[in-house]
Amino acid sequence: IIIGTVICLACASFRFWAFATLGRFFDFQVRIQEDHKLVTGGPYSYVRHPSYTGLFLMYIGVVMEVFSPGHWLRDYGLQSVIGRGVCCLWGLQTLVLFAGLWKRLDLEDAILRREFGKDWEDWARRVPSRLIPGIY
């Protein structure tokens, strides 16, 4: 449970660092704001979508937490049909969320590329990884 919690907190902190680095340009909607600037510093110097990196890795921490010995879900919740059903629904919801976010990566890159052109292309060359440095 402790390791999963530490992973969640670390990844949440990374996600919030990404939000803070974007400052006034952060928005849950994909859009270009007035006087928008391409943000390439902070966590954006490691990956192009650090808030999603934080979110995806937070889910790993959550799974580690809830399936650890001593956690109620693992020790008691999965013993019932309702508990197993809730886990299946949570898993399905997670897959749908991740599929949507995966498509959103493409959308955000396309919008930023269209808006910032060469600046975005230069940044994408310097930071080729979208989520995990050196891997993807």
VMD Tcl script that draws the C-alpha trace (Angstrom):
set ca {
  {0.00 0.00 0.00}
  {2.79 2.42 0.92}
  {4.68 2.05 -2.37}
  {1.49 2.56 -4.38}
  {0.66 5.65 -2.34}
  {4.16 7.09 -2.84}
  {3.87 6.49 -6.59}
  {0.47 8.21 -6.65}
  {1.75 11.22 -4.74}
  {4.91 11.52 -6.84}
  {2.99 11.27 -10.11}
  {0.30 13.69 -8.91}
  {3.08 16.13 -8.05}
  {4.54 15.71 -11.55}
  {1.09 16.34 -13.03}
  {0.58 19.48 -10.95}
  {4.06 20.69 -11.93}
  {2.92 20.43 -15.56}
  {-0.24 22.45 -14.76}
  {1.78 25.08 -12.89}
  {4.30 25.33 -15.74}
  {1.49 26.01 -18.21}
  {0.15 28.70 -15.90}
  {-2.71 30.63 -17.49}
  {-2.46 28.45 -20.62}
  {-3.68 25.40 -18.70}
  {-7.22 24.37 -19.57}
  {-9.05 21.05 -19.53}
  {-10.39 21.97 -22.97}
  {-8.06 21.63 -25.95}
  {-7.82 25.16 -27.30}
  {-5.44 27.96 -28.09}
  {-5.89 31.00 -25.89}
  {-5.34 34.64 -26.68}
  {-1.60 35.45 -26.73}
  {-0.87 31.74 -26.30}
  {2.79 30.80 -26.03}
  {4.33 27.39 -26.65}
  {5.51 26.14 -23.26}
  {8.69 24.06 -23.53}
  {10.28 24.37 -20.09}
  {9.91 22.47 -16.84}
  {8.40 19.02 -17.36}
  {7.76 19.93 -21.01}
  {11.51 19.71 -21.58}
  {11.32 15.94 -20.83}
  {8.07 14.88 -22.51}
  {5.49 16.72 -24.59}
  {2.48 15.64 -22.49}
  {3.70 15.46 -18.88}
  {0.29 15.84 -17.24}
  {-0.85 12.67 -19.01}
  {2.37 10.93 -18.00}
  {1.54 11.78 -14.41}
  {-2.05 10.60 -14.79}
  {-1.17 7.28 -16.44}
  {1.48 6.52 -13.83}
  {-0.86 7.54 -11.00}
  {-3.17 4.76 -12.09}
  {-0.31 2.28 -11.68}
  {0.08 3.52 -8.11}
  {-3.66 3.19 -7.48}
  {-3.67 -0.39 -8.77}
  {-0.68 -1.18 -6.55}
  {-2.55 0.31 -3.58}
  {-5.89 -1.40 -3.98}
  {-4.45 -4.82 -4.78}
  {-1.90 -4.76 -1.94}
  {-2.32 -7.06 1.05}
  {-4.20 -5.23 3.77}
  {-6.27 -3.08 1.43}
  {-9.99 -3.60 1.91}
  {-10.69 -4.18 -1.80}
  {-8.15 -6.96 -2.14}
  {-8.87 -8.64 1.19}
  {-12.69 -8.37 1.25}
  {-14.14 -6.51 -1.72}
  {-13.11 -9.04 -4.35}
  {-14.73 -11.81 -2.35}
  {-18.21 -10.60 -3.38}
  {-19.97 -10.42 -6.71}
  {-20.60 -6.72 -6.17}
  {-16.93 -6.07 -5.40}
  {-15.80 -7.93 -8.50}
  {-18.41 -6.05 -10.55}
  {-17.18 -2.71 -9.24}
  {-13.60 -3.67 -10.15}
  {-14.66 -4.67 -13.65}
  {-16.55 -1.40 -14.14}
  {-13.58 0.59 -12.82}
  {-11.29 -1.28 -15.22}
  {-13.63 -0.61 -18.14}
  {-13.90 3.07 -17.20}
  {-10.12 3.28 -17.03}
  {-9.73 1.75 -20.49}
  {-12.25 4.19 -21.97}
  {-10.53 7.12 -20.25}
  {-7.09 6.08 -21.47}
  {-8.35 5.51 -25.03}
  {-9.81 9.02 -25.03}
  {-6.64 10.54 -23.65}
  {-4.56 8.66 -26.21}
  {-6.59 10.25 -29.01}
  {-6.26 13.60 -27.27}
  {-2.46 13.39 -27.53}
  {-2.79 13.42 -31.32}
  {-5.30 16.27 -31.22}
  {-3.13 18.43 -28.95}
  {-0.03 17.83 -31.05}
  {-1.92 18.69 -34.24}
  {-3.35 21.91 -32.81}
  {-0.02 23.03 -31.37}
  {1.78 22.17 -34.60}
  {-0.73 24.14 -36.64}
  {-0.58 27.14 -34.28}
  {3.17 27.29 -33.64}
  {4.58 25.71 -36.81}
  {8.38 25.70 -36.83}
  {8.63 26.43 -33.09}
  {6.57 23.29 -32.36}
  {8.59 21.22 -34.86}
  {11.86 22.37 -33.26}
  {10.52 21.49 -29.81}
  {9.23 18.11 -31.03}
  {12.72 17.35 -32.37}
  {14.32 18.31 -29.02}
  {11.61 16.46 -27.06}
  {10.57 13.53 -29.24}
  {8.92 11.56 -26.43}
  {5.26 12.20 -25.85}
  {4.86 10.41 -22.51}
  {7.93 8.44 -21.42}
  {11.41 9.85 -22.09}
  {13.32 7.76 -24.60}
  {10.47 5.25 -25.00}
  {7.32 6.95 -26.30}
}
mol new
graphics top color blue
foreach p $ca { graphics top sphere $p radius 0.5 }
foreach p [lrange $ca 0 end-1] q [lrange $ca 1 end] { graphics top cylinder $p $q radius 0.2 }
display resetview
